[in-house]
């Protein structure tokens, strides 16, 4: 028996919710990753031309990082209104903002045309992208987590996570196709604009699907309770204030959980493009096709890791990924140095499989840490603050280490250290599997949902 707030949707209902979240997140990550891929291959030449190719790439990645800096602000704003007015409205807004910014990038004049104005406009649009994505992740995973039941939450909530490799697969695939059928001169002249302009079509499809889903029943129940309390004269604090006052430990746990996952993903995908092309001197199609293969496997295996977390817990599955990544960090670059495409593709694929073990359970794990009235704010803040200290800096640090030392060993040490941070964080965190999201932290034994010791499990909830 479950509490009324968490009665699971019928299979057809939850599949529709999952499809809407997955398609929307895929489109938004397509937009976001398109910039990262273009920064490594195009923007360094067209918007940040320098005599040294690595320096131009480093500057391009600095603007790439700026998008991450806007994500926590997006998390605060979208989280506040998402906890006040609902998940669905904010998801529609984030998709419109992201798609509009990406489409506009495809129309931008380059440095050769308007000089310094080109990188300034590009950076401004990147800020809008980051702001929108900061609000996207929390809403997409929460609307699925709150529609599904407790027993299979890890599986259902992991599908929006597949939007990240899905978007990367789509962005890399479009760029790889264009690079293979066009000359380098044509690709640099106009071909790179096509994937950005394509975003307009994708956003229209995503909006049509997202507008068809219903609001989270868990949120509606919590909102009705809050409105009733307000009618009695009870003061209601802003969700973000409550998060930092009461749930700051969970925010830190979320940051630590995402730290190694975030860094490893951007090293395995964005920095890989620089390493293979600039350091190893291989064609860009080698790197792009390796990421394509790895992302395809990544896409289909993330839900499998999420389902496994429903059986054995969020923590054990995450530890498989973080512990494995700490070791793979050294094998990864040694395999890349072989300059053999099959070996490079295998190295990327194994790395992304290990990443998936961290990423798959993450949506349910972080969602289960917070109460409904602050869940959008708490989940968004924890995940997006991690993006600043981890994902935003990962390509920059990796490029700088490669430029300074001329070797991949320092990058391997950096990647290993990041994975160890996540391993230690999760090892000392509490398990959250099976928590009833309709209950407050104080009413459930969901161990560690609040960072406090769990209490005896009520009969309406399966003990973790």
TIMAR-788928 format. One line per 8 residues: their letters; for each residue x, y, z of C-alpha. Coordinates in steps of 0.1 Angstrom, whole numbers. Layout:
N
a	X:Y:Z | ...
# end
This chain:
464
xxxxxxxx	0:0:0 | 12:35:-8 | 0:69:3 | -24:86:-20 | 1:111:-31 | 23:84:-46 | -2:61:-63 | 18:52:-95
xxxxxxxx	5:61:-129 | -9:34:-152 | 18:21:-175 | 5:41:-205 | 3:73:-184 | 39:71:-170 | 52:62:-204 | 37:94:-218
xxxxxxxx	52:114:-190 | 86:98:-196 | 84:103:-233 | 77:140:-229 | 106:145:-204 | 130:124:-225 | 123:142:-258 | 124:176:-241
xxxxxxxx	157:169:-223 | 172:154:-255 | 164:186:-274 | 178:209:-247 | 210:188:-243 | 213:188:-281 | 214:226:-279 | 238:227:-250
xxxxxxxx	262:201:-263 | 262:215:-298 | 280:245:-284 | 306:223:-267 | 313:203:-298 | 314:235:-319 | 337:251:-294 | 362:224:-300
xxxxxxxx	359:223:-338 | 346:256:-351 | 342:285:-327 | 380:286:-319 | 386:295:-355 | 355:317:-364 | 349:336:-331 | 383:334:-313
xxxxxxxx	410:333:-339 | 445:331:-325 | 480:320:-337 | 480:290:-313 | 452:265:-320 | 452:253:-283 | 449:289:-271 | 419:296:-294
xxxxxxxx	403:264:-281 | 409:273:-245 | 392:307:-250 | 363:290:-268 | 360:266:-238 | 360:296:-214 | 328:308:-231 | 315:272:-229
xxxxxxxx	321:274:-191 | 301:307:-189 | 270:287:-198 | 276:266:-166 | 280:298:-145 | 244:307:-154 | 230:273:-145 | 228:278:-107
xxxxxxxx	209:311:-113 | 186:293:-136 | 182:266:-109 | 173:292:-83 | 147:310:-105 | 132:280:-121 | 133:261:-88 | 115:288:-69
xxxxxxxx	87:291:-95 | 86:254:-101 | 79:248:-64 | 53:276:-64 | 34:272:-97 | 43:238:-109 | 68:217:-129 | 51:217:-163
xxxxxxxx	50:255:-169 | 87:259:-162 | 96:230:-184 | 79:246:-213 | 96:280:-206 | 131:264:-204 | 126:247:-237 | 116:279:-254
xxxxxxxx	146:298:-240 | 171:271:-249 | 158:266:-284 | 156:303:-292 | 192:310:-280 | 205:281:-301 | 186:291:-332 | 200:326:-328
xxxxxxxx	236:312:-327 | 231:298:-362 | 224:334:-374 | 254:351:-358 | 280:369:-378 | 316:358:-372 | 347:376:-359 | 358:383:-395
xxxxxxxx	325:402:-401 | 319:423:-370 | 350:418:-349 | 347:417:-311 | 309:419:-313 | 307:383:-326 | 322:366:-294 | 302:390:-272
xxxxxxxx	269:380:-288 | 279:344:-287 | 287:346:-250 | 254:363:-243 | 234:336:-260 | 255:310:-241 | 244:326:-209 | 208:322:-219
xxxxxxxx	214:286:-227 | 230:279:-193 | 201:297:-175 | 175:276:-193 | 193:243:-187 | 197:252:-150 | 160:250:-147 | 155:221:-171
xxxxxxxx	171:192:-153 | 152:195:-120 | 118:199:-136 | 123:170:-161 | 134:144:-135 | 109:156:-109 | 78:154:-130 | 87:118:-138
xxxxxxxx	98:109:-102 | 66:124:-88 | 43:107:-113 | 58:72:-108 | 55:49:-78 | 82:42:-52 | 92:8:-64 | 104:16:-99
xxxxxxxx	114:52:-95 | 150:46:-104 | 141:31:-137 | 115:57:-148 | 135:87:-135 | 166:75:-154 | 150:80:-188 | 152:118:-187
xxxxxxxx	189:112:-178 | 192:95:-212 | 184:129:-228 | 220:139:-221 | 236:112:-243 | 206:114:-266 | 213:151:-272 | 250:146:-275
xxxxxxxx	244:117:-299 | 221:140:-320 | 245:170:-319 | 276:149:-327 | 258:129:-353 | 246:160:-372 | 281:176:-371 | 298:143:-381
xxxxxxxx	275:139:-411 | 281:175:-422 | 319:171:-417 | 319:139:-438 | 300:153:-468 | 315:188:-468 | 350:201:-473 | 366:218:-443
xxxxxxxx	362:252:-460 | 325:247:-467 | 319:234:-431 | 336:265:-416 | 320:289:-441 | 283:279:-435 | 279:242:-428 | 283:245:-390
xxxxxxxx	252:268:-389 | 228:240:-400 | 227:221:-367 | 220:253:-348 | 191:263:-371 | 177:228:-369 | 170:235:-332 | 139:256:-342
xxxxxxxx	123:225:-357 | 132:203:-327 | 118:228:-302 | 84:229:-320 | 82:191:-317 | 93:192:-280 | 67:219:-271 | 39:199:-288
xxxxxxxx	47:169:-266 | 54:187:-234 | 21:206:-235 | 2:173:-235 | 14:160:-201 | -3:166:-168 | 11:183:-137 | 27:162:-110
xxxxxxxx	1:149:-85 | 26:150:-57 | 32:187:-63 | -6:194:-66 | -12:178:-33 | 17:197:-16 | 5:230:-32 | -30:225:-19
xxxxxxxx	-17:219:16 | 5:250:14 | -24:271:2 | -46:259:30 | -18:267:55 | -15:302:40 | -52:307:43 | -49:301:80
xxxxxxxx	-22:328:82 | 9:306:82 | 39:323:67 | 55:306:37 | 92:310:31 | 108:310:-3 | 119:275:-13 | 155:284:-19
xxxxxxxx	157:299:16 | 143:268:31 | 168:247:12 | 199:266:24 | 185:269:60 | 173:233:65 | 186:211:37 | 222:224:31
xxxxxxxx	236:189:39 | 216:174:11 | 228:201:-13 | 264:192:-5 | 257:155:-9 | 241:162:-43 | 272:183:-53 | 296:155:-43
xxxxxxxx	275:129:-60 | 276:148:-93 | 312:159:-90 | 330:129:-106 | 301:122:-129 | 301:157:-143 | 339:160:-148 | 342:125:-164
xxxxxxxx	314:132:-189 | 330:164:-203 | 364:149:-204 | 351:118:-222 | 332:138:-247 | 342:175:-251 | 379:172:-242 | 383:140:-262
xxxxxxxx	377:160:-294 | 406:183:-286 | 429:155:-275 | 423:133:-306 | 425:162:-331 | 450:187:-317 | 473:163:-297 | 471:131:-317
xxxxxxxx	466:147:-350 | 438:125:-361 | 408:136:-383 | 379:151:-364 | 356:124:-378 | 376:99:-357 | 367:116:-325 | 331:124:-335
xxxxxxxx	324:88:-346 | 338:74:-314 | 316:97:-294 | 286:86:-316 | 292:49:-308 | 298:55:-271 | 267:78:-268 | 245:52:-285
xxxxxxxx	255:26:-259 | 253:52:-231 | 217:61:-241 | 203:26:-239 | 222:15:-208 | 214:44:-185 | 178:31:-178 | 194:-3:-171
xxxxxxxx	215:12:-143 | 184:30:-130 | 165:-3:-129 | 194:-19:-111 | 193:8:-85 | 157:-1:-78 | 169:-36:-68 | 201:-30:-50
xxxxxxxx	200:7:-41 | 212:40:-55 | 245:40:-36 | 259:6:-47 | 252:14:-84 | 268:48:-81 | 298:34:-64 | 303:9:-93
xxxxxxxx	305:38:-117 | 327:61:-96 | 351:34:-85 | 354:21:-120 | 360:56:-134 | 389:62:-109 | 407:32:-125 | 396:38:-161
xxxxxxxx	410:73:-160 | 444:59:-167 | 435:32:-192 | 414:56:-212 | 442:79:-225 | 466:50:-230 | 440:34:-254 | 434:68:-272
xxxxxxxx	472:70:-278 | 470:38:-299 | 454:60:-326 | 433:30:-336 | 397:39:-342 | 382:7:-329 | 403:10:-297 | 394:47:-293
xxxxxxxx	357:39:-297 | 360:11:-272 | 377:34:-247 | 350:60:-250 | 322:34:-248 | 336:18:-216 | 341:52:-200 | 305:62:-208
xxxxxxxx	292:29:-194 | 309:37:-161 | 296:72:-163 | 261:58:-168 | 263:39:-135 | 268:72:-117 | 242:91:-139 | 214:66:-141
xxxxxxxx	204:64:-104 | 212:101:-99 | 177:115:-108 | 159:93:-82 | 187:96:-56 | 187:134:-56 | 149:137:-59 | 145:115:-28
xxxxxxxx	167:138:-7 | 142:167:-6 | 106:173:4 | 80:182:-22 | 77:219:-13 | 114:225:-19 | 123:196:-42 | 126:216:-74
xxxxxxxx	148:242:-57 | 169:217:-38 | 175:193:-67 | 183:221:-91 | 207:239:-67 | 226:207:-58 | 230:196:-94 | 237:231:-109
xxxxxxxx	263:242:-83 | 281:210:-91 | 281:220:-128 | 302:251:-119 | 329:234:-99 | 329:203:-120 | 316:203:-156 | 323:240:-164
xxxxxxxx	360:237:-155 | 366:202:-167 | 375:209:-204 | 394:241:-194 | 415:223:-168 | 421:194:-191 | 432:216:-220 | 455:236:-197
xxxxxxxx	471:204:-182 | 477:191:-217 | 492:224:-229 | 514:227:-198 | 527:191:-196 | 522:178:-231 | 510:145:-215 | 477:129:-206
xxxxxxxx	489:117:-172 | 480:149:-153 | 445:147:-169 | 442:111:-158 | 451:121:-122 | 425:149:-124 | 398:126:-136 | 407:99:-110
xxxxxxxx	406:125:-82 | 372:137:-92 | 358:101:-92 | 373:96:-57 | 354:126:-45 | 321:111:-56 | 331:77:-42 | 337:91:-8
xxxxxxxx	306:113:-8 | 283:84:-18 | 300:60:6 | 291:81:35 | 257:91:23 | 225:74:33 | 204:52:10 | 172:67:-3
xxxxxxxx	157:38:-23 | 120:33:-16 | 112:67:-1 | 76:78:-4 | 78:113:-20 | 45:124:-6 | 58:121:29 | 81:147:45
xxxxxxxx	116:137:55 | 106:136:92 | 78:112:84 | 98:86:64 | 127:64:71 | 141:70:37 | 176:67:51 | 196:98:44
xxxxxxxx	169:117:26 | 177:145:50 | 212:136:60 | 198:126:94 | 194:90:107 | 164:71:94 | 135:62:115 | 115:30:116
xxxxxxxx	98:25:82 | 60:30:82 | 41:1:66 | 31:22:37 | 67:23:25 | 92:-4:16 | 123:-2:38 | 154:7:19
# end
